[in-house]
Amino acid sequence: DLFVIEGIENYEKVDIIIMNRWGNKVYEAKGYKNDWDGTNKFGISVGQDQLPVATYFYIVDLGDGQKALKGYVYLNR
């Protein structure tokens, strides 16, 4: 499964940051393409970079001057 943001293809310069509950960055992408699969791209991880079941927080900058979108996603394996 992937973290899909519907309509994201309508924006050219979408940046995203995903953090764990302590505020540590686990994923970041410039030009997000709906392709985050719950893997860690930063720091120490266990089990082939797969993140554990938990709630993760995201910040999405659409790159069009609007206020950044913030929310959470629950990762369940």
Secondary structure as GFF3:
##gff-version 3
##sequence-region A 1 77
A	DSSP	three_ten_helix	8	10	.	.	.	ID=ss1
A	DSSP	beta_strand	15	19	.	.	.	ID=ss2
A	DSSP	beta_strand	25	30	.	.	.	ID=ss3
A	DSSP	beta_strand	54	61	.	.	.	ID=ss4
A	DSSP	beta_strand	69	75	.	.	.	ID=ss5
###
